[in-house]
């Protein structure tokens, strides 16, 4: 199961591979990948990535920044596990 987080809520979702080659990186070094939800139909941010009408819900940047900051602080405090 994957995990989706929005507005303080977390939802389990089916895993999606998409077209990412991230596993190639993980073969060399430990890591993790997450997808940040940027779609918001209310502001018409619901078009495909490679569309001329693609738009990002910029409020999602807060959640991505918060997650990466928390992960960095956790690593600095606890180191490798």
C-alpha positions as a printed Julia matrix, in Angstrom:
81×3 Matrix{Float64}:
   0.0    0.0     0.0
   1.05   3.56   -0.66
   0.26   6.5     1.6
  -1.46   9.74    0.59
  -1.44  12.78    2.92
  -3.65  15.86    2.56
  -4.8   18.57    4.95
  -3.44  16.63    7.93
  -5.02  13.37    6.77
  -3.32  10.21    5.54
  -4.92   7.73    3.16
  -3.63   4.35    2.03
  -3.53   3.96   -1.74
  -2.47   1.28   -4.17
   1.21   1.54   -5.19
   1.89   3.21   -8.54
   5.11   2.73  -10.46
   4.43   5.36  -13.11
   7.47   5.73  -15.32
  10.02   6.38  -12.57
  13.47   4.81  -12.69
  14.09   5.6    -9.03
  14.91   1.96   -8.29
  18.18   2.5   -10.2
  19.22   5.06   -7.57
  18.17   2.77   -4.73
  20.4    0.04   -6.13
  23.37   2.34   -5.4
  22.34   4.14   -2.17
  19.55   3.85    0.42
  16.65   6.21   -0.13
  12.95   6.8    -0.36
  10.58   8.4    -2.84
   7.25  10.08   -2.35
   4.78  11.72   -4.68
   3.35  15.05   -3.63
  -0.29  15.57   -4.56
  -0.56  18.83   -6.5
  -4.0   18.47   -8.06
  -6.87  20.74   -7.04
  -9.96  20.83   -9.26
 -11.25  23.99   -7.53
  -8.42  26.04   -9.06
  -8.29  24.0   -12.3
  -4.99  22.38  -11.32
  -6.1   19.04  -12.73
  -4.44  18.74  -16.14
  -1.74  16.21  -17.13
   1.92  17.1   -16.48
   2.82  17.49  -20.15
  -0.21  19.63  -21.0
  -0.05  23.3   -21.97
  -2.72  23.82  -19.28
  -0.77  22.14  -16.48
  -1.05  24.01  -13.18
   0.17  23.2    -9.67
  -1.72  23.79   -6.45
   1.08  25.76   -4.8
  -0.35  25.09   -1.32
   1.05  21.55   -1.74
   4.58  23.0    -1.54
   4.05  23.53    2.2
   3.39  19.81    2.74
   6.37  18.71    0.66
   8.69  21.14    2.43
   7.37  20.06    5.84
   7.9   16.38    5.04
  11.45  16.84    3.75
  12.37  19.11    6.68
  11.03  16.59    9.2
  12.93  13.75    7.5
  16.16  15.8     7.5
  15.82  16.75   11.17
  15.05  13.14   12.09
  18.15  11.95   10.23
  20.35  14.59   11.88
  19.0   13.66   15.31
  18.97   9.87   14.97
  21.4    9.17   12.13
  21.25   5.96   10.17
  19.06   3.21   11.55
